[in-house]
Amino acid sequence: MSVDSTTTTQDTAHRNMTSGQMAWYRFTRNPAAMIGAFIVISVIVAAIFAPFLAPSPQSAGSFVDFRNRHTAPNAEFWFGTDNVGRDIFSRVLFGYRVSLGMVIGVLGFAVPFGVVLGLAAGYFGGWIEFAIMRFTDVMLAIPPLAMALAITAVLSPNLVNAMIAITMLWWTWHTRLIYRIVKAQMSEDYVEAAKVAGASHTHIMFRELLPNCVSAISVKISLDAGFVILFGAALSFLGLGVQPPTPDLGTMVSTGSEYLPEYWWEALMPGLAILYAILGFNLLGDGLRDMMDVEV
């Protein structure tokens, strides 16, 4: 078969694809997106099955083994051990549980809250739009880390309060994203048709407008997940997030940094684990953005 006939066959196959199939085709042809998907899946699997995958599950708690403290990476301890002899690789696996739990907790509240406010501002306009968007602008003007530090300084430092601190500002990005999309959609014929048909405000916002925002929301969530992991690790690094002996990647980097440069692995390994997870979510988000052809 000639090259021209092969190309013609492929073009015909592409034309017969649905929009969803074409989007998936673009995604699978994006090497970076596939790498990102693999990384994200591996992180999720590691978090779910940490008790079974960890060589030393007891290292996730207050276990100590002073005979093996500060052991360099080897065949038994892949990532080495920390200052009290706990297996760092096992703690990294359990640390992914904490990181993903923070992602679910933060985005589970910030996304619905931000989406509802963005829909209301874009759909109703007027004083509702002014009040919501100016409040959003005020919150965006506050440095996220400064706000998080202030909140966690008032509240006792733990996982829940760290999630609250991050959530207090994270909804703003989703509000602005949905507001921009809804304002662009308000002049479309299907919105006018729904109004003429007597559809309620709730129906138009959630049954007509919201479906057109799902692609952008999905991409934004994928990109946000990596930033939430980084932000949570930063709070823990500063001592305002998850507290020992709970295995948290940021706390592990903070503790390990006290022993640099001699015991370099104690900070480097959890640091690379943070990098690995963030890279995966960023690559996946970029791939989804290309697949769905949206801007966030």
N, C-alpha and C positions, 0 to 999 in steps of 0.2 A: 504493500500500500504506500502511495506517495505521501510526502509531507503535506501537500496541499489538501489531499483528501482527508488525512488525519485531522488537520486543523479545522476543516469544514465540519467533520463529525463532532469535534469538541464544541465548536460554536453552536451547532444545533442542539447538543445536549444542554448547554448552558441556557439557551433560549427556552428550553422546555422545563427548566427548574422553577420552582416557586420562589418567592422572595426569601422565605426562611431557608430553603435549601441553598440558595445563592449566598446568603449570609454565612451559613455554616461552611460552605466551600471556601469562601474568602478567609474565614478563620483558620481552617485547617491548612491553608496554603501560607499562613503567616508563621514562620519558625519561632519568632519571639513569643507570639501568643501561645503556641503549643508548649514552649518551655515554661512560660508562666503558669499555664494550666497544670502542668506536671508538678511544678514546685508547690502550688497551692494545694493540690490534692495530697501531696506527700506530707505537707504540714498538718493538714486536717487528719490524715490517717495517723500520723505520729501523736497528735493530741488525743484522739479517741482511744487508741490502743496503747497509750503510754505504759499502763501497768503490765502489759504483756511484752512490749518491745524493749523496755528499759532493762539493762543488765542488772541494775541494782535499784529496784523500786523503793527500797527503804531510804535511799538517798534523797527522796522527795520530801522527807520530814526532818526531824531533828537528830537523825542518825549521825554518829561520829565514829571515826576509825583513825585514831591518831597514828597508828602504825603506817598508814598509807597517805598521810597528809602531804600536800604539795608534790604528788607523784606526776611526773611528766607523761604526756600521751604515750601509750604503748598498746600492745595487743590486748591487754585486759581492760585498761581504761582508755578508751579511744580518744577522749577529750581531756584526759588527765583527771586529777582530783583537786579539790579545793583545800582551804586552810584547815578544815576539820576532817579531811579524808573522804568526803562524799564524791561519788562519781558524777562528773560534770555532764557527761552525755545523758545520763538518766535524768538529771535535773533540767537539762534543756528540753527533753521530750515533755516533761511535766510542765515546764515553763510555757510551752506552746499552748497548753490548756488555758493557762491564765491569760495569755495574749488574745487568743480567739474568744475567750469568754468576755473580755473587755470589748472586743470588736462587736460581738453580738449585743451586749448590753448597751453600748453607746449608740450604735447605729439603729438598734431596735427601737429606741425612743426618738433620737434626733431626726431620723428620716421621716417617719409619719408626721411628727410635729412640724418639721420644716415644710413638708409637702402640703399639708393642710393650709398653713399660713400663706404659702406661695400661691396656691389655688385661689384662696379668698382674695388676696391682694390683686391678682391678675384679673379675676373675673368681675368683682364688684367695682373696683376702681374707687374714685372719689376719696372721701375721708378714710375709708377702711384701707385703701392702698397706701395713703399717706402715712397713717399711723403705723401700719405693719412694716413698711419699707424703711421709714425713718428710724424705728426701733431696731430694725435689722442692721442699718448702717451704724448706729451707735455701738451695737454689740461687736460688729466687725472692726470698729476702730480700736477696740481693746486688744492688746497683744495676748494671744491665746495662752502662752506660757505664764504671763503675769497673772491672768485671771485664774488659771489653774493653781498657781502657787498661793494666791490669796485664799481661795476656797479651801484647799487642803491644809493651809495653815490654821484656819479657823476650826475646821473639822478634824477629827483624829485621822491620821494617815492609814488608809487601808484600801482594799480593792474597790469597795462600793463607793467610797468618797472620791477616789480617783476617777471612777466612771462618771460620777456626778459632775466633777470639775470639767471633764472633757466635753460632756454632753451640753453643758451650759452655753457653749459657743458653737458646737458643731452643727446645730440645726440651721444656722444662718446661711451656710453655703447652699443647702438644699432649698431654702426659701427663695434665694435669689435665682437659682437655676430654674425652678418651676415657675416663678413669676415671669421670667424672660420668655419661657416657652408659651405660657398661657396668653400673655399679651400679644404674641405673634399669631396665636391661633384664634383670637377673638373675632377677627374680621373674616374668618373662613365661612363658607356657605353652610357647612354642616351645623355650626353653632347657631347661625341665624335660623336655619330650618327647625332646630330643636326649640328655639324660643317661640317661633310662630306656631309650632305644634302644641304649645302650652306646657312643655316639660318644666319641671321644677328646677330651682337653682341647684339643689343637691344632685339631681339626675344629670344636669349638664356638666357640673364640675367633675363628678366621680365616674360617670358612665360615658361621657363624650370627650372631655378634655384630658382626664387622667390617663387613659390608655395611650394617648399620644406622648406622654411623658415617661412611660415605662422604660423605654430604651435608654434615655438619658439618665434616669435614676439608677438603672442597673450598672451602667458604666461608672457613674459617680460612686456608687457603693464599693465597687471593686477597687477603685483608686483610693477611696477613703480608708479602706481596711488597713492598708499599709501605713498610712499616716497615723491612724489610731494606735497601731502597734508601736510605732516610733514614739508617739507622744506619751503613751503609757509607760514605756521603758524610760523615757526622760524623767518622768515624775518619780518612778521607783529609784532611778539613779541618784536623784536628789534626796531620797529618803522620805518622799511624800506619797508614795504609792503603796504597793504591796510590801508587807513587812516580813522579815525572816521569821521562821525557817521556810515559809512558803516559797517554792521555787519560781522566781520571776527573773526574766532575762535581764531587765534593767538593774535589778538589785544584785544579780550575779556579776555584772560588769563593774558595778560600783565597788563591791567587795574585792573582786579580783584586781582592780586598779591599785589597791593599796599594796600589792605585792609585785608591782612592775619595777624593773624589767625582768627580775630573776625568774619569777613564775608567770611568764607571759601568757600561758595558755588559760589561766583562770579568768582573765578579762577578754582575751581574743576569741575564745570558742563561743561563749554566749553572744559576743558582739557579732561574730559571723552568722550566728543563728538568727539574730535580728535582721541582718542584711539579707539573708536568704529568704526570709518570709516577706520582707518589704519588696524585694526584687520580684518575687513571684506575683504578688498582687498588682504591682505596677505594670508588669508585662502583660498580665491577664487583662487589666483595665484598658491598656492601649489596644490590645487585640480586639476586645469587645467594641471599643470605639470605632475601629476600622470596620468591623463586621457590620455594626448597626448604622454606620455612617452618621454619627451624631457628634455634636460639640458640647463639651461640658466645661 
